Amino acid sequence: MSTRAEAKRVAVISSDGNLNTAHAQASRKGFCSVRHGLAVIVHLCNFSVNSQKMSLSIAMPAMVTGTARPGLLNATAGRPSTDSQDGWNETLQQLEAVAPMYDWSPEIQGIILSSINYGSFLAPIPTGYIAGIFGAKYLVGVSLLLSSILALLVPLAADAGAVSLIVLRIVQGIAQVMVLTSEYLIWVKWAPPLEKSQLINTALSGELTGSFITLLIGGFLCETEGWPSVFYIFGGIGCACSFLWFPLVYDDPTNHPFISTGEKDYIVCSLAQQDSSPGWSLPIKAMMKSLPLWGILVFYFTEFWIISILMAYTPIYINSVLHVNLRDSGILSSLLLAVAFISSILGGLLADFLHSRKIFRLVTIRKLSTAIGENGEAVATLTAPLGTGGDSQPYLCRGRQQSHGAGLKDP
């Protein structure tokens, strides 16, 4: 039965007053419903994607010689003590014993860390159309599997040289963007309007969880098992999630074999009451003249900028500038994401509550959430250097004095 025919059928049910019954049946299941189970599965996929993305940030200090040496302390801190230098030399010998290390300059490190974002500018545009043709189920599953396999190949690419690693990270970044972009199409047919914020935030919180777990245990893994173990573990988790994705996820609730009739009727009927989609036409001229669209673009640019800088360089900054070992730097970096994860879940519940009780209009809720989140993040980022006394130089500027002249090839 097609989705349109199903929508017409449940619309008749709604006119008879049975929508409330379907709503009650679906609500009684609460978080045990199929739609919430789907949110958990998407959560795991986002967990895998972001854990693979963050793996290199926590592993980079262990991969590169000279990244976290005591000589990179603040100029006012003076020369490191002999005990500190001896402790660092011992740590360096331990790292070299469990995994290879490379002589990459800070500039090359920056290119490697940022290369995963190179495809994020253009990849979302064709991804949306491809997902609309083939469905989000297969596109997300295949892209997640590809990203996970590439994560397993990171140690081999690093041995082959920085250029090979950069190329691999670019392809992996495109695959990850395809996952994160096409998964939104699932909620078009699965998320009732009053539960959309809750379901989407539950799914998206997997990005925070993935980064949090990676930072929390990544430094410990680098010190004990060697930095390649980080990529093997999270790449393997991604492969397992992709194998679970295909049999458990369906693009449409009407085709799901395990969903109850009450929940299916509730989802389809709730979505049928919304305004119908205008189709696949793309009003490019109107989009170029739309001030709200430009406002959203500016917001996402600034948000992505801050998040990318924090996620890529916070572990390295804590390790090199504050002179904290890999394990503790990962734990300190993960505290930020722990708070963000809790705020994401509570924010989704609060948005649904304000919308269902009609306390604010939906557009007002979105504007308030955006303003509070963006401004709070900006203030925190601007005041972060004050924690080091305001005398710390950027990591790349410091490292340039230590590693000037290093090239793309490994020794």
N, C-alpha and C positions, 0 to 999 in steps of 0.2 A: 504494500500500500504506500503511495507516495506521501510526502510530507504535507503537500497542499490538501490532499483528500483527508488526511488525518486531522489537519487543522480545521477543516470544515465540519468534520464529524464532532470534534470536541467543542466547536463553537455552538452546535446545536445543544450539546449537553449543558453548556454554560447558560443558554437561554432558558433551560428548564430548571435552573437553580442548582444543578449538581456540581458546579465548579467548586463550591465551598466544601462539598463532600470529598471531592478529589484532593482539594487542598489539605483537608484534615487528614486524609489517609497518607498523603505524602509527608505532612509535617510530623506525624507521629513517629516516623522512622528517624527523623532528625539527622544526625551525622552518620547514621547507618544506611542512608539512601544511596542509590547508585550514583547520583550526581555528585554527592560528597566524596564517594569513593573515587570517582573520576578526578576530582580536584586533588586528592591525595596522590594519584598516579602522576598527574601533571606536575605536582609538587616534586616528586622523585626525579622526574625528567629534568626539571629546572635545577634541582640539587646536583645532578650529574654534570650538567652543562657548566654551571658556575664553579663547581669543584675543579673541573678540568681547566677552566680559565684561570683560576687563582693558584693552581699548582705551581706554575712557574714563578709567581711573585714570591712565594715562601721558599722555593727551592733555589732561586737565583743567588742568594748570599752563599749557599753551600756549593754552588756550581762554579763560582768565579773566584779566583785567587785575588786577594787584596781588597775584597769588597768591604769586609767588616774589621779591618785591622785597627788596633788601638790608635794608630797615627791619624785616624780620621775623626778624632774627637774635636770639640770646640777649641779654638785657639787659646781661649782664656783658661781652659782646663789644665793646660800645661802638658809636660811630657808624661806619658804613662809610666807607671811604676814598673820595676823589674819583675815583680810578682805577676802583674797584669800581663806583661809581655810574655813571660814564660807560660802563663795560662793560655794565652792566645796561641802560642806556638804549639802547645800540646793539643789544643782543639783543632788546629789546622792539620796536624799530622793525623789525627783521628779521622777527619773528613776525607783526607786524601787516601786513607787506607780502605775506606768502604766504597768510594765512588770517585770517578775521574773529576778533575777540576780544569777550568779553561781560563785563558788569559784574555778575556774580552774587556775592552775599554768601556767606560760608562756610557759613551755614545752608542756603542753597539748593543749594550744591555738595554738602553732605552728603545732602540729600534726593535729588538727582539720582544720586549714586553708589550710594545704598542702594536706590533704587527698583527695581532689577533683581531684588532679593530679596523684594519684597513678595508676589509670587505663589507663593513657594516654600513657604509654610505649608500651603496647601490644595490646590495643583495635584497633588502626588504621589498623593493619595488617589484621585481619579477616574482618573488616568493609569494606575495599575496595572490597573484593571478594563478600561479601554479597550484597553490593550495585550493583555490576555488574550482579548478578543473579536476584535479586528482583526489582531492580531499585531504584534510589535515592529518588523518590517521597515518597514511603511508608516508607523507612527506616528513612528519615529525619523527616517525620511527626510523626511517632510512637515514635522515640527517643525524639523529642521535647516535646511531650505530657507527656512522662514518667518523663523527667527532671522537667517539670512544676509541676506535681503532687507531686514529691518529695520535691520541694521547698515549697509547701504549708504545708508539714509535718515536716519541720525543727523545728518549736516551740515544737511540740509534742516529737520529737526525743531528743531535748535539755532537756526537762523535764525528759525524761527517763534516761538520763545520757550521759556522753561524749562518751562512746563506741558506743551507739546507733547512736549518731550524726555522728561519724566517719564512721560507716558502711553506713549510708544513703548518706553521701557525696561521698564515693567511688563509689557507684552505680550511683549516679547522675553524677559524673564526667565521667563515662564510657558512659552514655547516651549522654552527651554533646559532647564527642569526636566523637561519631558516627554521630552526626549532622554535626559537623565541617569538618569531613573527607569525608563523602559521598556527601556533597553538591557540591564538585568539579566536580563530575561526570555529573552534570546537564549541566555545561558549555562545556562539550565535544561536545554536539549536539546543543547548543544554542548560543554560542559565535562565531561570525565571527572573523577571525584572527586579523583584524585591529581594532576591538573593544574589544578584550578579556581583555586587561588590564583595560580598563574603566569599563566594566561590573563587573569584578571580584573585583576590588577595591571598587566599589559602594556597592557590596554585603558584602565584608569583613569590610567595614567601620561601619557596624552595631555593630561589636564587640566593637569598640571605643565608639560609641554612647551609647550602653548599659552601659558600665562602667562609662561614663561621667554623664549620667542622674542618675544612682544609687548613685554615690558619691555626686552629686549636691544636691539631695533632700533626700538622705538616712539619713544624720545626723539630718535634720529637722524632719523627720518622727520619728526617734528614740526618740527625745526629746519631741515631742508633742503627738504622738499616741502610742509610745512604739515600741521596736525593732521588735516584731512579724509582725507589719504592713508592714515592708519592704519585708518580704517573701510572705505575702499574696498578696500584690499588684503586684509584679513582677512575682510571680507564676501564678496569674490570667491572666496577660498579655500574658504569654507563652501559657497558655491553649487556649486563644482566637486566637493567631497566628497559633497554630496547627490546629484549626478548620477551619481557612481560607486557610491553606496550601493545604489540600486534594482536594477541588473543583477547585482551581485556578492554580495549578502547574501540568505540564505534563513533562514527561521525554524527549519527542521528539517533536519538532515543527510540524512535519507532523501529529501528533495526536491531536494538540490543536484545539478546536472548534472555537475559536474567532480570530485566527491569519489571517491576510490578505494573499492572494495568493502571492503578490509581496514580502512581508517580508519573507514568508516561502521559496520562491524560492531563494531569496538572501542569506538566512542563509545556506540552504542545499547546494547551488552551491558553496558558499565560502568555506565551509568545504570540499566539494568534490575535490577542487583543492589542498588540503593538501596531504601530504604523508599518505598512509593508515597505520592503526595500525598493528603492527606485530602479534597481537593476544594475547592470555592469557599466553603464556610461560613466565616463570620468570627466567632470566639468573642469578642465584644466584652467580655462580663462577665469572662471569664477573663483577657483582656488587661489590663483595668483593675486586676486583682489580682496581676498578674505582676511581681514585683520585678526579675527580669532584664530585662524589657522596659523598665521605668522606668529601670534603670541604663543601658541602651543609649540611651534618649532623652536622658538627662542628658549622656551622653558626646557624642552628636552635636550637642547644643545648644552645649556648650562648644567643641567642635572647630570647628563652623561659625562661632561667634562670633569665635574667634581668627583663623581663616583669612580671614574677611570683612574684619576690621579691617586685617590685614597686607596683603592684596591691594589693598584700596581706597586705603589711606592711606600705605603705605610710600613710593611714588614722590613723593607730595606732601610728605611729611615730610622726606625727604632733600633735595628741591628747595627748600623754604621755610625749614625750621629750620636745616639744615646748609649751606644756600646753595650747593648743587651744581647745575650746569646740567642741562638736561633729558636730554642724551645720557648723561652720567655717572651721573645718578640712576637712570636705567633700567638701566644695567649693574650698578650696585651692588645694586639691588633684585632683579635676576635671579639673583644668586649664591645666594640662599636657595632658589630654586626648582631650580637646578641640583643642589644637594645633595639636595633632596627627591626629584627624579626618580631619581637613582641609588639612593637608599635604598628607593624604592618597588619598583624592579625586583629589587634584591638581597633585599629583605624577602620578596617573593613566592617567590623561589627558595629562600630559607632555610626558609620555612614549609612548602613542599612537601617539602623534604628531611627536616625533622624529623617530618613526618607520615608520609611513606613509610617511613622507617626506624623508625617507632614509638618515637622517643625521648621524645616527649611526646604526650599526648592532644590531639585537635583543639581541645577547649575550652580546654586549658591554653595552647596556642599562641596562640589568639585573645586570651586574657586578658593574656598577657605582651606581645604586640604592642601591644595597646591601652594598657596601663599605661606601657610605655616611651615610646611615641609621644606620649601625652597629657602625661605629666609632664615629659618633655624639652622639649616645646613650651612648656609653661607656665613652666618655669624660664627658658628663653631669652627669652620675652616680658617677664617681670618684670625681667630684668637688662638689657634693651635700653636703657632710659633712662640707665643708668649710663655708656653710651658717649658721652653728650653732657655728662658732668659732673654730671648730676642737676639741672641748672638750666634745662632746656628746658620751656616750657609747651606744652600741646597745641596743635595747629595751629588748631583752630577757635576756641580762646580767644584766640589771637594775632590771627587774622583778624577777629574780632569788633570789635577795637579799630580795625582799618583800614577795615572795610567796613560799619560799623553803619548800618542803615537802608536797605540796598539791597533792592529788592523782587523779585517774580517776573518782572516785565516787563523786557525788554532796552531799553537806551536807544535 
